[in-house]
Amino acid sequence: MNDKIRDQILQVRDTGRTNMFDSAQVQVIADQMGFNELVIFIEEHPKEYVNFIIYGE
């Protein structure tokens, strides 16, 4: 995961619009925010995404 993806995850989280474990909704919000990289990242690397949400790594 690169810094851009990490920043996009944090920006989606900061909206408070969804539970971050609801990856489908996170993808919807990311798409609305123009974060195409995040949408693709969650699709291609779901375990790495969840690991970041749980452990911050």
PDB file of N, CA, C and O in Angstrom:
ATOM      1  N   MET A   1       0.850  -1.173   0.000  1.00  0.00           N
ATOM      2  CA  MET A   1       0.000   0.000   0.000  1.00  0.00           C
ATOM      3  C   MET A   1       0.896   1.237   0.000  1.00  0.00           C
ATOM      4  O   MET A   1       1.831   1.345   0.793  1.00  0.00           O
ATOM      5  N   ASN A   2       0.596   2.148  -0.889  1.00  0.00           N
ATOM      6  CA  ASN A   2       1.386   3.374  -0.928  1.00  0.00           C
ATOM      7  C   ASN A   2       0.720   4.492  -0.118  1.00  0.00           C
ATOM      8  O   ASN A   2      -0.402   4.345   0.365  1.00  0.00           O
ATOM      9  N   ASP A   3       1.427   5.597   0.015  1.00  0.00           N
ATOM     10  CA  ASP A   3       0.927   6.714   0.824  1.00  0.00           C
ATOM     11  C   ASP A   3      -0.374   7.300   0.275  1.00  0.00           C
ATOM     12  O   ASP A   3      -1.229   7.741   1.043  1.00  0.00           O
ATOM     13  N   LYS A   4      -0.525   7.304  -1.046  1.00  0.00           N
ATOM     14  CA  LYS A   4      -1.740   7.859  -1.649  1.00  0.00           C
ATOM     15  C   LYS A   4      -2.966   7.048  -1.233  1.00  0.00           C
ATOM     16  O   LYS A   4      -3.992   7.617  -0.861  1.00  0.00           O
ATOM     17  N   ILE A   5      -2.858   5.727  -1.295  1.00  0.00           N
ATOM     18  CA  ILE A   5      -3.964   4.852  -0.895  1.00  0.00           C
ATOM     19  C   ILE A   5      -4.268   5.050   0.586  1.00  0.00           C
ATOM     20  O   ILE A   5      -5.429   5.172   0.978  1.00  0.00           O
ATOM     21  N   ARG A   6      -3.232   5.081   1.396  1.00  0.00           N
ATOM     22  CA  ARG A   6      -3.397   5.282   2.847  1.00  0.00           C
ATOM     23  C   ARG A   6      -4.138   6.600   3.120  1.00  0.00           C
ATOM     24  O   ARG A   6      -5.064   6.633   3.930  1.00  0.00           O
ATOM     25  N   ASP A   7      -3.735   7.666   2.455  1.00  0.00           N
ATOM     26  CA  ASP A   7      -4.389   8.966   2.640  1.00  0.00           C
ATOM     27  C   ASP A   7      -5.853   8.926   2.204  1.00  0.00           C
ATOM     28  O   ASP A   7      -6.713   9.525   2.849  1.00  0.00           O
ATOM     29  N   GLN A   8      -6.132   8.222   1.114  1.00  0.00           N
ATOM     30  CA  GLN A   8      -7.508   8.124   0.636  1.00  0.00           C
ATOM     31  C   GLN A   8      -8.370   7.349   1.621  1.00  0.00           C
ATOM     32  O   GLN A   8      -9.517   7.724   1.866  1.00  0.00           O
ATOM     33  N   ILE A   9      -7.833   6.268   2.191  1.00  0.00           N
ATOM     34  CA  ILE A   9      -8.580   5.513   3.199  1.00  0.00           C
ATOM     35  C   ILE A   9      -8.909   6.421   4.381  1.00  0.00           C
ATOM     36  O   ILE A   9     -10.039   6.428   4.869  1.00  0.00           O
ATOM     37  N   LEU A  10      -7.932   7.175   4.831  1.00  0.00           N
ATOM     38  CA  LEU A  10      -8.153   8.055   5.988  1.00  0.00           C
ATOM     39  C   LEU A  10      -9.165   9.151   5.675  1.00  0.00           C
ATOM     40  O   LEU A  10      -9.948   9.538   6.543  1.00  0.00           O
ATOM     41  N   GLN A  11      -9.156   9.654   4.446  1.00  0.00           N
ATOM     42  CA  GLN A  11     -10.131  10.679   4.072  1.00  0.00           C
ATOM     43  C   GLN A  11     -11.552  10.118   4.039  1.00  0.00           C
ATOM     44  O   GLN A  11     -12.496  10.784   4.464  1.00  0.00           O
ATOM     45  N   VAL A  12     -11.702   8.891   3.533  1.00  0.00           N
ATOM     46  CA  VAL A  12     -13.023   8.250   3.547  1.00  0.00           C
ATOM     47  C   VAL A  12     -13.452   8.029   4.996  1.00  0.00           C
ATOM     48  O   VAL A  12     -14.598   8.307   5.349  1.00  0.00           O
ATOM     49  N   ARG A  13     -12.552   7.536   5.830  1.00  0.00           N
ATOM     50  CA  ARG A  13     -12.867   7.315   7.250  1.00  0.00           C
ATOM     51  C   ARG A  13     -13.325   8.610   7.911  1.00  0.00           C
ATOM     52  O   ARG A  13     -14.287   8.618   8.679  1.00  0.00           O
ATOM     53  N   ASP A  14     -12.632   9.696   7.610  1.00  0.00           N
ATOM     54  CA  ASP A  14     -12.943  10.975   8.246  1.00  0.00           C
ATOM     55  C   ASP A  14     -14.317  11.527   7.872  1.00  0.00           C
ATOM     56  O   ASP A  14     -14.834  12.410   8.555  1.00  0.00           O
ATOM     57  N   THR A  15     -14.913  11.013   6.789  1.00  0.00           N
ATOM     58  CA  THR A  15     -16.263  11.460   6.445  1.00  0.00           C
ATOM     59  C   THR A  15     -17.281  10.949   7.460  1.00  0.00           C
ATOM     60  O   THR A  15     -18.323  11.569   7.673  1.00  0.00           O
ATOM     61  N   GLY A  16     -16.969   9.809   8.086  1.00  0.00           N
ATOM     62  CA  GLY A  16     -17.895   9.213   9.048  1.00  0.00           C
ATOM     63  C   GLY A  16     -19.147   8.638   8.408  1.00  0.00           C
ATOM     64  O   GLY A  16     -20.130   8.387   9.105  1.00  0.00           O
ATOM     65  N   ARG A  17     -19.135   8.426   7.108  1.00  0.00           N
ATOM     66  CA  ARG A  17     -20.335   8.000   6.391  1.00  0.00           C
ATOM     67  C   ARG A  17     -20.579   6.497   6.423  1.00  0.00           C
ATOM     68  O   ARG A  17     -21.676   6.049   6.089  1.00  0.00           O
ATOM     69  N   THR A  18     -19.572   5.701   6.823  1.00  0.00           N
ATOM     70  CA  THR A  18     -19.763   4.251   6.809  1.00  0.00           C
ATOM     71  C   THR A  18     -18.820   3.581   7.793  1.00  0.00           C
ATOM     72  O   THR A  18     -17.822   4.157   8.224  1.00  0.00           O
ATOM     73  N   ASN A  19     -19.163   2.362   8.130  1.00  0.00           N
ATOM     74  CA  ASN A  19     -18.260   1.504   8.874  1.00  0.00           C
ATOM     75  C   ASN A  19     -17.165   1.081   7.892  1.00  0.00           C
ATOM     76  O   ASN A  19     -17.471   0.594   6.804  1.00  0.00           O
ATOM     77  N   MET A  20     -15.912   1.259   8.256  1.00  0.00           N
ATOM     78  CA  MET A  20     -14.822   0.996   7.334  1.00  0.00           C
ATOM     79  C   MET A  20     -14.681  -0.482   6.982  1.00  0.00           C
ATOM     80  O   MET A  20     -13.989  -0.820   6.022  1.00  0.00           O
ATOM     81  N   PHE A  21     -15.326  -1.371   7.744  1.00  0.00           N
ATOM     82  CA  PHE A  21     -15.317  -2.790   7.398  1.00  0.00           C
ATOM     83  C   PHE A  21     -16.306  -3.104   6.280  1.00  0.00           C
ATOM     84  O   PHE A  21     -16.257  -4.190   5.702  1.00  0.00           O
ATOM     85  N   ASP A  22     -17.197  -2.176   5.969  1.00  0.00           N
ATOM     86  CA  ASP A  22     -18.125  -2.335   4.853  1.00  0.00           C
ATOM     87  C   ASP A  22     -17.410  -1.880   3.586  1.00  0.00           C
ATOM     88  O   ASP A  22     -17.631  -0.775   3.090  1.00  0.00           O
ATOM     89  N   SER A  23     -16.552  -2.750   3.078  1.00  0.00           N
ATOM     90  CA  SER A  23     -15.676  -2.357   1.976  1.00  0.00           C
ATOM     91  C   SER A  23     -16.454  -1.951   0.718  1.00  0.00           C
ATOM     92  O   SER A  23     -15.997  -1.092  -0.037  1.00  0.00           O
ATOM     93  N   ALA A  24     -17.602  -2.549   0.490  1.00  0.00           N
ATOM     94  CA  ALA A  24     -18.408  -2.163  -0.676  1.00  0.00           C
ATOM     95  C   ALA A  24     -18.863  -0.714  -0.560  1.00  0.00           C
ATOM     96  O   ALA A  24     -18.820   0.031  -1.539  1.00  0.00           O
ATOM     97  N   GLN A  25     -19.294  -0.315   0.620  1.00  0.00           N
ATOM     98  CA  GLN A  25     -19.719   1.069   0.820  1.00  0.00           C
ATOM     99  C   GLN A  25     -18.517   2.015   0.791  1.00  0.00           C
ATOM    100  O   GLN A  25     -18.620   3.137   0.295  1.00  0.00           O
ATOM    101  N   VAL A  26     -17.395   1.567   1.315  1.00  0.00           N
ATOM    102  CA  VAL A  26     -16.169   2.379   1.234  1.00  0.00           C
ATOM    103  C   VAL A  26     -15.829   2.632  -0.235  1.00  0.00           C
ATOM    104  O   VAL A  26     -15.425   3.737  -0.599  1.00  0.00           O
ATOM    105  N   GLN A  27     -15.992   1.612  -1.073  1.00  0.00           N
ATOM    106  CA  GLN A  27     -15.725   1.781  -2.499  1.00  0.00           C
ATOM    107  C   GLN A  27     -16.696   2.778  -3.130  1.00  0.00           C
ATOM    108  O   GLN A  27     -16.296   3.572  -3.981  1.00  0.00           O
ATOM    109  N   VAL A  28     -17.955   2.746  -2.727  1.00  0.00           N
ATOM    110  CA  VAL A  28     -18.940   3.701  -3.260  1.00  0.00           C
ATOM    111  C   VAL A  28     -18.530   5.129  -2.888  1.00  0.00           C
ATOM    112  O   VAL A  28     -18.523   6.024  -3.733  1.00  0.00           O
ATOM    113  N   ILE A  29     -18.192   5.326  -1.620  1.00  0.00           N
ATOM    114  CA  ILE A  29     -17.803   6.661  -1.156  1.00  0.00           C
ATOM    115  C   ILE A  29     -16.510   7.094  -1.839  1.00  0.00           C
ATOM    116  O   ILE A  29     -16.391   8.241  -2.272  1.00  0.00           O
ATOM    117  N   ALA A  30     -15.541   6.186  -1.939  1.00  0.00           N
ATOM    118  CA  ALA A  30     -14.281   6.504  -2.605  1.00  0.00           C
ATOM    119  C   ALA A  30     -14.535   6.920  -4.051  1.00  0.00           C
ATOM    120  O   ALA A  30     -13.926   7.872  -4.539  1.00  0.00           O
ATOM    121  N   ASP A  31     -15.428   6.216  -4.735  1.00  0.00           N
ATOM    122  CA  ASP A  31     -15.764   6.568  -6.109  1.00  0.00           C
ATOM    123  C   ASP A  31     -16.377   7.957  -6.172  1.00  0.00           C
ATOM    124  O   ASP A  31     -16.038   8.743  -7.056  1.00  0.00           O
ATOM    125  N   GLN A  32     -17.273   8.269  -5.248  1.00  0.00           N
ATOM    126  CA  GLN A  32     -17.896   9.586  -5.208  1.00  0.00           C
ATOM    127  C   GLN A  32     -16.873  10.687  -4.958  1.00  0.00           C
ATOM    128  O   GLN A  32     -17.035  11.816  -5.420  1.00  0.00           O
ATOM    129  N   MET A  33     -15.816  10.344  -4.221  1.00  0.00           N
ATOM    130  CA  MET A  33     -14.771  11.310  -3.906  1.00  0.00           C
ATOM    131  C   MET A  33     -13.677  11.354  -4.974  1.00  0.00           C
ATOM    132  O   MET A  33     -12.727  12.128  -4.857  1.00  0.00           O
ATOM    133  N   GLY A  34     -13.807  10.528  -6.014  1.00  0.00           N
ATOM    134  CA  GLY A  34     -12.838  10.511  -7.095  1.00  0.00           C
ATOM    135  C   GLY A  34     -11.584   9.712  -6.789  1.00  0.00           C
ATOM    136  O   GLY A  34     -10.548   9.911  -7.423  1.00  0.00           O
ATOM    137  N   PHE A  35     -11.673   8.804  -5.818  1.00  0.00           N
ATOM    138  CA  PHE A  35     -10.527   8.000  -5.405  1.00  0.00           C
ATOM    139  C   PHE A  35     -10.535   6.659  -6.135  1.00  0.00           C
ATOM    140  O   PHE A  35     -10.732   5.611  -5.519  1.00  0.00           O
ATOM    141  N   ASN A  36     -10.325   6.696  -7.422  1.00  0.00           N
ATOM    142  CA  ASN A  36     -10.365   5.472  -8.233  1.00  0.00           C
ATOM    143  C   ASN A  36      -9.292   4.475  -7.802  1.00  0.00           C
ATOM    144  O   ASN A  36      -9.507   3.264  -7.853  1.00  0.00           O
ATOM    145  N   GLU A  37      -8.139   4.986  -7.378  1.00  0.00           N
ATOM    146  CA  GLU A  37      -7.060   4.100  -6.943  1.00  0.00           C
ATOM    147  C   GLU A  37      -7.501   3.257  -5.748  1.00  0.00           C
ATOM    148  O   GLU A  37      -7.180   2.071  -5.671  1.00  0.00           O
ATOM    149  N   LEU A  38      -8.233   3.862  -4.820  1.00  0.00           N
ATOM    150  CA  LEU A  38      -8.708   3.152  -3.638  1.00  0.00           C
ATOM    151  C   LEU A  38      -9.750   2.107  -4.011  1.00  0.00           C
ATOM    152  O   LEU A  38      -9.731   0.997  -3.479  1.00  0.00           O
ATOM    153  N   VAL A  39     -10.643   2.443  -4.904  1.00  0.00           N
ATOM    154  CA  VAL A  39     -11.658   1.485  -5.357  1.00  0.00           C
ATOM    155  C   VAL A  39     -10.977   0.233  -5.913  1.00  0.00           C
ATOM    156  O   VAL A  39     -11.356  -0.890  -5.579  1.00  0.00           O
ATOM    157  N   ILE A  40      -9.989   0.435  -6.746  1.00  0.00           N
ATOM    158  CA  ILE A  40      -9.268  -0.684  -7.353  1.00  0.00           C
ATOM    159  C   ILE A  40      -8.452  -1.438  -6.304  1.00  0.00           C
ATOM    160  O   ILE A  40      -8.413  -2.668  -6.316  1.00  0.00           O
ATOM    161  N   PHE A  41      -7.806  -0.714  -5.404  1.00  0.00           N
ATOM    162  CA  PHE A  41      -6.985  -1.343  -4.369  1.00  0.00           C
ATOM    163  C   PHE A  41      -7.814  -2.292  -3.506  1.00  0.00           C
ATOM    164  O   PHE A  41      -7.386  -3.414  -3.237  1.00  0.00           O
ATOM    165  N   ILE A  42      -8.995  -1.854  -3.071  1.00  0.00           N
ATOM    166  CA  ILE A  42      -9.851  -2.698  -2.232  1.00  0.00           C
ATOM    167  C   ILE A  42     -10.264  -3.948  -3.003  1.00  0.00           C
ATOM    168  O   ILE A  42     -10.331  -5.040  -2.439  1.00  0.00           O
ATOM    169  N   GLU A  43     -10.538  -3.783  -4.284  1.00  0.00           N
ATOM    170  CA  GLU A  43     -10.927  -4.927  -5.123  1.00  0.00           C
ATOM    171  C   GLU A  43      -9.788  -5.931  -5.270  1.00  0.00           C
ATOM    172  O   GLU A  43     -10.008  -7.140  -5.212  1.00  0.00           O
ATOM    173  N   GLU A  44      -8.573  -5.426  -5.460  1.00  0.00           N
ATOM    174  CA  GLU A  44      -7.435  -6.297  -5.748  1.00  0.00           C
ATOM    175  C   GLU A  44      -6.685  -6.776  -4.508  1.00  0.00           C
ATOM    176  O   GLU A  44      -6.007  -7.802  -4.552  1.00  0.00           O
ATOM    177  N   HIS A  45      -6.803  -6.035  -3.398  1.00  0.00           N
ATOM    178  CA  HIS A  45      -6.047  -6.358  -2.176  1.00  0.00           C
ATOM    179  C   HIS A  45      -6.928  -6.286  -0.925  1.00  0.00           C
ATOM    180  O   HIS A  45      -6.630  -5.521  -0.008  1.00  0.00           O
ATOM    181  N   PRO A  46      -8.000  -7.067  -0.876  1.00  0.00           N
ATOM    182  CA  PRO A  46      -8.926  -6.948   0.263  1.00  0.00           C
ATOM    183  C   PRO A  46      -8.282  -7.278   1.610  1.00  0.00           C
ATOM    184  O   PRO A  46      -8.609  -6.642   2.612  1.00  0.00           O
ATOM    185  N   LYS A  47      -7.382  -8.248   1.656  1.00  0.00           N
ATOM    186  CA  LYS A  47      -6.745  -8.607   2.933  1.00  0.00           C
ATOM    187  C   LYS A  47      -5.841  -7.487   3.425  1.00  0.00           C
ATOM    188  O   LYS A  47      -5.815  -7.187   4.619  1.00  0.00           O
ATOM    189  N   GLU A  48      -5.104  -6.872   2.518  1.00  0.00           N
ATOM    190  CA  GLU A  48      -4.233  -5.760   2.906  1.00  0.00           C
ATOM    191  C   GLU A  48      -5.066  -4.572   3.395  1.00  0.00           C
ATOM    192  O   GLU A  48      -4.670  -3.887   4.338  1.00  0.00           O
ATOM    193  N   TYR A  49      -6.213  -4.327   2.761  1.00  0.00           N
ATOM    194  CA  TYR A  49      -7.106  -3.247   3.193  1.00  0.00           C
ATOM    195  C   TYR A  49      -7.594  -3.509   4.622  1.00  0.00           C
ATOM    196  O   TYR A  49      -7.508  -2.624   5.473  1.00  0.00           O
ATOM    197  N   VAL A  50      -8.104  -4.715   4.891  1.00  0.00           N
ATOM    198  CA  VAL A  50      -8.615  -5.047   6.220  1.00  0.00           C
ATOM    199  C   VAL A  50      -7.494  -4.983   7.254  1.00  0.00           C
ATOM    200  O   VAL A  50      -7.712  -4.517   8.372  1.00  0.00           O
ATOM    201  N   ASN A  51      -6.306  -5.443   6.895  1.00  0.00           N
ATOM    202  CA  ASN A  51      -5.164  -5.375   7.804  1.00  0.00           C
ATOM    203  C   ASN A  51      -4.881  -3.929   8.208  1.00  0.00           C
ATOM    204  O   ASN A  51      -4.580  -3.652   9.369  1.00  0.00           O
ATOM    205  N   PHE A  52      -4.977  -3.017   7.256  1.00  0.00           N
ATOM    206  CA  PHE A  52      -4.761  -1.600   7.571  1.00  0.00           C
ATOM    207  C   PHE A  52      -5.860  -1.084   8.502  1.00  0.00           C
ATOM    208  O   PHE A  52      -5.578  -0.355   9.453  1.00  0.00           O
ATOM    209  N   ILE A  53      -7.099  -1.457   8.234  1.00  0.00           N
ATOM    210  CA  ILE A  53      -8.210  -0.997   9.065  1.00  0.00           C
ATOM    211  C   ILE A  53      -8.058  -1.506  10.503  1.00  0.00           C
ATOM    212  O   ILE A  53      -8.307  -0.765  11.454  1.00  0.00           O
ATOM    213  N   ILE A  54      -7.659  -2.742  10.658  1.00  0.00           N
ATOM    214  CA  ILE A  54      -7.539  -3.335  11.998  1.00  0.00           C
ATOM    215  C   ILE A  54      -6.288  -2.853  12.726  1.00  0.00           C
ATOM    216  O   ILE A  54      -6.357  -2.432  13.881  1.00  0.00           O
ATOM    217  N   TYR A  55      -5.144  -2.918  12.042  1.00  0.00           N
ATOM    218  CA  TYR A  55      -3.859  -2.699  12.700  1.00  0.00           C
ATOM    219  C   TYR A  55      -3.170  -1.381  12.356  1.00  0.00           C
ATOM    220  O   TYR A  55      -2.189  -1.008  12.998  1.00  0.00           O
ATOM    221  N   GLY A  56      -3.682  -0.671  11.339  1.00  0.00           N
ATOM    222  CA  GLY A  56      -3.049   0.581  10.936  1.00  0.00           C
ATOM    223  C   GLY A  56      -1.750   0.363  10.199  1.00  0.00           C
ATOM    224  O   GLY A  56      -0.921   1.268  10.106  1.00  0.00           O
ATOM    225  N   GLU A  57      -1.568  -0.832   9.676  1.00  0.00           N
ATOM    226  CA  GLU A  57      -0.322  -1.160   8.962  1.00  0.00           C
ATOM    227  C   GLU A  57      -0.588  -1.410   7.503  1.00  0.00           C
ATOM    228  O   GLU A  57       0.339  -1.699   6.747  1.00  0.00           O
TER     229      GLU A  57
END
